[in-house]
């Protein structure tokens, strides 16, 4: 079932609020946003509307330090300049 949205005259699907306040996001919308079961979303109140936005949760241990980020950037620059080597060559150079 579709209804008119008075803010922008777009029609959108209607979802029913279930037990435990669950709402089903239509498949087409999930596909467009690349949402999968288990993904996190942020829920905000905007006036008299609810805004649901996809969120990526990052573990603090997975965040690069400034020093690590600089090393990664340097490596990316070297690769872009064609200075990369194959993994077998790298292992041979360091004696693995």
Legacy VTK file of the C-alpha trace (Angstrom):
# vtk DataFile Version 3.0
C-alpha trace
ASCII
DATASET POLYDATA
POINTS 96 float
0.000 0.000 0.000
1.308 3.473 -0.839
0.420 6.834 0.632
1.156 10.442 -0.165
3.963 12.138 1.708
2.834 15.753 2.239
6.412 17.066 2.434
7.510 16.093 -1.090
4.491 14.487 -2.790
6.304 11.143 -3.146
4.501 7.874 -2.632
6.125 5.400 -0.317
5.386 1.990 1.091
3.611 1.689 4.435
4.978 -0.594 7.144
3.082 -1.764 10.215
4.563 -1.287 13.677
4.876 -4.767 15.145
5.422 -6.248 18.580
8.393 -4.713 20.356
8.019 -1.634 18.065
9.613 -3.416 15.079
9.283 -1.882 11.609
9.991 -3.713 8.347
12.035 -1.699 5.835
10.839 -2.630 2.327
13.175 -4.873 0.319
13.618 -2.326 -2.515
14.834 0.294 -0.051
17.152 -2.182 1.703
18.617 -3.197 -1.656
19.177 0.426 -2.707
20.971 1.131 0.592
22.824 -2.228 0.600
21.288 -3.042 3.984
21.467 -6.637 5.136
20.075 -8.490 8.143
22.141 -7.609 11.209
23.256 -4.186 9.905
22.945 -1.252 12.287
20.705 1.756 11.722
20.391 5.011 13.631
16.861 6.124 14.501
16.179 9.843 15.013
13.077 11.891 15.653
12.756 14.759 13.153
9.720 16.884 14.000
6.813 14.477 13.636
8.810 12.042 11.462
11.229 9.200 12.119
14.542 9.187 10.228
16.320 5.834 9.876
19.920 5.981 8.601
22.367 3.112 7.978
25.337 3.165 10.367
28.652 1.344 10.295
29.932 0.439 13.741
33.731 0.456 14.042
35.594 -1.235 16.858
38.106 1.128 18.478
40.802 -1.519 17.953
40.179 -1.347 14.179
40.946 2.374 13.914
44.363 3.370 12.599
46.643 5.549 14.677
48.003 8.670 12.957
51.335 6.892 12.522
49.666 3.824 10.978
47.518 6.014 8.715
50.674 7.759 7.453
52.276 4.388 6.643
49.162 3.267 4.757
49.048 6.552 2.810
52.713 6.193 1.881
52.088 2.635 0.675
49.094 3.736 -1.404
51.180 6.499 -3.018
53.913 3.985 -3.839
51.402 1.590 -5.388
49.889 4.400 -7.454
53.400 5.217 -8.702
53.893 1.597 -9.777
56.410 0.845 -7.022
54.578 -2.246 -5.739
56.007 -5.766 -5.777
54.350 -9.175 -5.842
53.878 -10.929 -2.505
56.346 -13.692 -3.432
58.983 -11.058 -4.250
58.351 -9.251 -0.953
58.693 -12.507 1.041
61.946 -13.312 -0.771
63.355 -9.838 -0.013
62.678 -10.178 3.719
63.776 -13.805 3.878
60.474 -15.617 4.395
LINES 1 97
96 0 1 2 3 4 5 6 7 8 9 10 11 12 13 14 15 16 17 18 19 20 21 22 23 24 25 26 27 28 29 30 31 32 33 34 35 36 37 38 39 40 41 42 43 44 45 46 47 48 49 50 51 52 53 54 55 56 57 58 59 60 61 62 63 64 65 66 67 68 69 70 71 72 73 74 75 76 77 78 79 80 81 82 83 84 85 86 87 88 89 90 91 92 93 94 95
